[in-house]
Amino acid sequence: MANRETFQIFIDDTIVAAGFKDAPEDFKEAYHERLELAFAKRMGTDLAAMLGKESLLEFNEMIERNPTAAPETLFEFFSKHIPNIEQAIVDIMKEFQAEFVRAAKAVPGK
């Protein structure tokens, strides 16, 4: 099962893959926080898009009741409604990292 530590390592690896390995620590820490938030949003959006109509309604109701639901709660919900959830997460991670690295390398002067 994917967990918080796995995602932290993924974010660190993404920062390195984008060419920021030797950036100042304060830059990497700030970027890590921003990237973690962007990734969490992307993961939720992409997984929600994989839900059927009824499951999506159930998900929206759950979020309305508890907008700060724990990641474990969300993972449990998605696991019940998305076949092969682990592979779906891996695919989202790969796509997110590739897009971030591509965008970072396109920044002039980097």
C-alpha positions in Angstrom: 0.0 0.0 0.0 1.2 3.5 -0.8 1.9 5.5 2.3 3.0 9.0 3.4 6.7 7.9 3.4 6.5 6.5 -0.1 5.0 9.9 -1.3 7.7 11.9 0.6 10.4 9.8 -1.2 8.6 10.3 -4.5 8.6 14.1 -4.0 12.3 14.1 -3.1 13.1 12.0 -6.2 11.0 14.3 -8.4 12.9 17.3 -7.2 16.2 15.6 -8.0 15.0 14.4 -11.4 14.0 18.0 -12.2 17.7 19.0 -11.7 17.4 20.6 -8.3 19.7 18.2 -6.4 22.3 20.9 -5.7 19.8 23.7 -5.0 20.0 25.4 -1.6 18.2 23.4 1.2 15.7 26.2 1.9 14.7 26.2 -1.8 14.3 22.4 -1.8 12.2 22.5 1.4 9.9 25.2 0.1 9.6 23.4 -3.3 9.0 20.1 -1.5 6.0 21.6 0.3 4.5 23.2 -2.9 5.1 20.0 -4.9 3.6 17.8 -2.2 0.4 19.9 -2.2 0.2 19.9 -6.0 0.7 16.1 -6.1 -1.9 15.5 -3.4 -4.4 17.6 -5.4 -3.5 15.8 -8.6 -3.8 12.4 -7.0 -7.2 13.2 -5.6 -8.4 14.6 -8.9 -7.2 11.8 -11.0 -8.5 9.1 -8.7 -11.9 10.8 -8.4 -12.0 10.8 -12.2 -11.8 7.0 -12.2 -14.9 6.6 -10.1 -18.2 5.6 -11.4 -21.1 8.1 -11.1 -22.5 6.6 -7.9 -19.1 6.3 -6.3 -18.3 9.9 -7.2 -21.4 11.1 -5.5 -20.5 9.1 -2.5 -17.0 10.5 -2.5 -18.3 14.1 -2.8 -20.6 13.5 0.1 -17.8 12.1 2.2 -15.6 15.1 1.4 -18.5 17.5 2.2 -18.9 15.8 5.6 -15.1 15.8 6.3 -13.1 18.2 4.0 -9.9 17.3 5.9 -10.3 13.5 5.6 -7.1 11.7 6.4 -5.1 10.3 3.4 -5.7 6.8 4.8 -9.5 7.3 4.8 -9.3 8.5 1.2 -7.1 5.6 0.2 -9.5 3.1 1.8 -12.4 4.7 -0.1 -10.6 4.7 -3.5 -9.4 1.1 -2.9 -13.0 -0.1 -2.6 -14.0 1.6 -5.8 -11.1 1.5 -8.2 -9.8 -1.8 -9.4 -6.0 -2.2 -9.3 -5.6 1.0 -7.2 -1.9 0.4 -6.7 -1.2 0.5 -10.4 -3.4 3.5 -10.8 -1.3 5.4 -8.2 2.0 4.3 -9.9 0.7 5.6 -13.2 -0.4 8.9 -11.7 3.0 9.3 -10.0 4.9 8.6 -13.2 2.8 11.1 -15.2 3.1 13.8 -12.5 6.9 13.4 -12.3 7.3 13.4 -16.1 5.3 16.6 -16.4 7.1 18.3 -13.6 10.5 17.4 -14.9 9.6 18.5 -18.4 8.3 21.9 -17.1 11.3 22.4 -14.8 13.7 21.7 -17.7 11.9 24.2 -19.9 12.5 27.1 -17.5 15.0 29.5 -19.0 18.3 29.9 -17.1 17.9 26.7 -15.2 
